[in-house]
Amino acid sequence: MKILVTGGLGFIGSHTVVELQNEGFEVVIIDDCSNSSEKVLEGIFSISGKMPLFEKIDLKEKSKVEDFFKRHQDVQGVIHFAASKAVGESVQKPLLYYENNIGTLVYLLKELSKKDNASFIFSSSCTVYGQADEMPISEKAPVKPAESPYGNTKQMGEEIIRDTCAINPKLKAIALRYFNPMGAHPSGNIGELPIGVPQNLVPFITQTGMGLREELSVFGDDYPTEDGTCIRDYIYVVDLAKAHVKALQRLLGGKNQDNYEVFNLGTGKGSSVLEVIHSFERVSGKKLNYKIVDRRAGDIVSAYADTKKANDVLGWKSQYTLDEAMKSAWEWEQKVRA
């Protein structure tokens, strides 16, 4: 069964490709390599023993998306990762985010809507909840006005998929709202490798640990939390990848209750920025150079998942601890810098 993974050379995408291939799926990747590298294909091959098909396509080019689906009429499912994803950058460049995250989604759904049967997994985000009123955050929590253009693209993306599914019963979709992915494959052959300055906390920590960054900025220590720093739910990337396979199998097996469903993916445990730093210090045996700076625009105080629905309905649960995930991230950082 052929599955398209957009953004399949990226951090979460590449780990999901490995898990799909391990489950016997034939995978074709679309990626424009704007925040990834074709070298990731070698890492995927070294782990799974299979080389996925790869096409370098910019999904913003509608004609190329149409051409792809004409040539790959046997694609039965799509896992859509390809998107710009940095909260801070989205505040500075909103139109780039709306073009890249919304336009490309529309083009994909247009092609899938032509099929007699199609399954679609959307890479969504806990940012759709904004600053939730209650912790942990369940799927029933209200979707609040977005704190950033990035968050808004995820909200709008979900609405577009829901509206499309409402008028097309042949299209089945699941939006996976995930919290904060981290870590690297235990083989050390794929991991998070941001181009330029990392936008996520963990790679900035590991790069600072390697001496590539002079120091880590902690954005605010005056939040209403135990140590004053923001709290997030950090989930190991391989756990996350396996959830995408579970979601896809749910749709392909016709086990979905509605043709549009939503699941939170996290560990159910919140960790503060300082706790993540201390985790790095434990697994690396190094002191991290960091300083407290002013708060950052678009940051919320706390977000961690209620995972009951994913555990019970999807049959998925995260397995790795923060320290285990951090250890894999640190080993990956050392390997790529060796």
C-alpha positions, 0 to 999 in steps of 0.5 A: 500500500503506497503512502505519501509523506510530505515533509518526509525528510524532516524531523518527525517525517523521517522517523515516521517514514521508518516506522511506516516501512517497518510496518510494510508500507511503500512510502513516497516522500515529497520534500522541498528540502527548505529545512531538511536534506536529501542525506536523510534518505541514507539514514532512513535506508540504513535503519529500515533497509528500504529506500523510499521513493523521493520527489523534490517538489515545492507543494506551493506549486499547484501544477506539480501537486496535480502532476504528482497525483496523476503519476501516483494514482495508487497513493491511498493515504497521505501523512502531511508534515510539510509546513513552516513551524517556528512560532517566533518566525511566524510572528515576523513573517505571517504571509510566508506561513499562510502561503506555505501552511494553508495553500499547500494543504488546500492543493493536497485535499483537492487531489485527495477529494478526487479519489474514491477512498483516501486517508489523510493524517494532519500534523497539527499542534497543541498550539490550537488550544492557546493558553488552555484553562485547565491542565492537562489539556483534553481534546474537548478543551476549547480552541482559542484565538491563536497566539501566533500566525503559526498556531493560526495556520494549524487551527485554520488547517483543521477547519479546512479539513473538517469542512472538506470531510463534511461534504466528502464522506469518501475522505477520512482524516485524523488531526494529531495535535502534538505537544513538543517532539524531541530526541533522535532515533536510537540507531543514531542515524536520523534526528533533529537537524535544523538548518540555521539557528534552532527554533526548538528548545532541545536542539538549542540545548544540545548545540549549546552543550557542544559549544556551537552556541555560546549560551541558551536564552531562557525566555522569562523566569517570572511565569506562574509556575514552580520555577518561573519558566514555561511548562511543555509536554516533551514527547520522544519522536519515535513514540510520536512517529508510531502514533502516526502509523496507528492513526493511519491504520485506524483509517485504512482499517475503517475503525474510525467512528467519524470521518474526521477525528482529533487526538492529542499526542503527548506524555501527559506530563509537563516539564519546565524549561529549567527541568529540561536543562537539568535533564540535559545536565544529568544525561551529558554530565555537563553544565549548560551555559544559559541565562534568563532573558525577557519573555518572548512574544507568543509564548504561553505559560503551560501546556501538557496533554491529557492522553486518555483518548489516544491511549484508549481509542487509538491504542497508543501510549508514549514509552520514553522518559524525558531523560531517555529522549534527551540522551538520544538527542545528545548522542545524535548531536555528538554524532553529527558534529563528530 
